[in-house]
Amino acid sequence: MYSVPKLEDYSPASLDKAAAELLSALEAESQAAADAKAFEEFRNRWMARKNGILSQINDMWLKPAPGPSKRDVGQRVNALKTAAEERINAAQSRAAGSANDAKLKAETVDISLPGILRPLGVKHPVLRVLDELIDVFVKMGYSVAEGPEVETDYYNFEALNFPPNHPARDTQDTLFISGQEKRAQRDRLLLRTHTSPVQIRSMERLKPPVRVICPGKVFRNDAPDATHSPMFHQIEGLCVDTNITFGDLKGTLEHAMHSLFGSSVKTSFRPSFFPFTEPSVEVSISCPFCGGKGCRPCKQSGWIELLGAGMVDPNVFGFVNYDAQKLSGFAFGMGVERLAMMKYDVDDIQQFFYGDMRFLEQFA
Ligand code: DAH
């Protein structure tokens, strides 16, 4: 390694030679400093105030110089120091630059690589039909209302004009919450068997006029098969105002069916019974697949039964303190899976709940 030599004489040639040797040693050492630590050592070795090579040349070259050459040697030593410092600084910024380059290189992202493909989810077909229906009614000025899935006997039955122990309750295959025997019957909890209790909750909450649509899950003690499921979805509608007639019910449902299945489907209303409507009807549409000729979805009949409906029974208004003398209304309720099965020609309701991707991907 370089160390500062004693000068043999102070002739310009000998001074030039010593200066050139020093600079070339400095250059070689700076090249050899491979990392930041080595560079720091190199820099100290040369530049340290105390005993760095550049301070040594003062002691070794300038101090012993004979009087007449002092001035010349002094100038040379200063020039040499400046040149050496410039080189060290240049080497330092070169080193910093290449460290930066290396860092940038390591951080480079190859934007031409294909990204991570995340498959987008889609709406479940049941939800799709549900949302479509909600949309149809929202456009007619209905708002969406929801109620609890665990309901009391009062809202699920009593306020809907199902008298206690009335046989109509038996048609609902109710799932009761256990351990409720100590409670009064109207307070006993059950899994709601239909979305109709939301009619009552909505009328309790709102002053007439009322136009609500109530989507949600309902539960029945049915063994699962191709057309039954212990959990399914319904959508309920309720319209209460002055002078609401059966004609309004027909027109509203006809419009909804046209929006869902196209304007060529016909609707049919047949008398039926529900405790909370009087009169009550079963509504069917002409089969949208065969146009009424008869096919598999309509079981060759040309018609498909879609929903229950009717004019709100005045007794129901009594439960929510609505004036049955001034007000009238209609209500309807339909099964969403049934609609979805029709719309997408699905022959087993269980398909909606298996979570089988081969089935679900068809709706993507
Ligand atoms: N809640 C009835 C059911 O689940 C369906 C229904 C019928 C709802 C007539 C109504 C209605 O609002 O007016 O079978």
Boltz pocket constraint, residues with backbone or C-beta under 6 A from the ligand:
constraints:
  - pocket:
      binder: B
      contacts: [[A, 193], [A, 194], [A, 195], [A, 196], [A, 236], [A, 237], [A, 274], [A, 276], [A, 277], [A, 281], [A, 307], [A, 308], [A, 309], [A, 310], [A, 330], [A, 331], [A, 332], [A, 333], [A, 334]]
      max_distance: 6.0
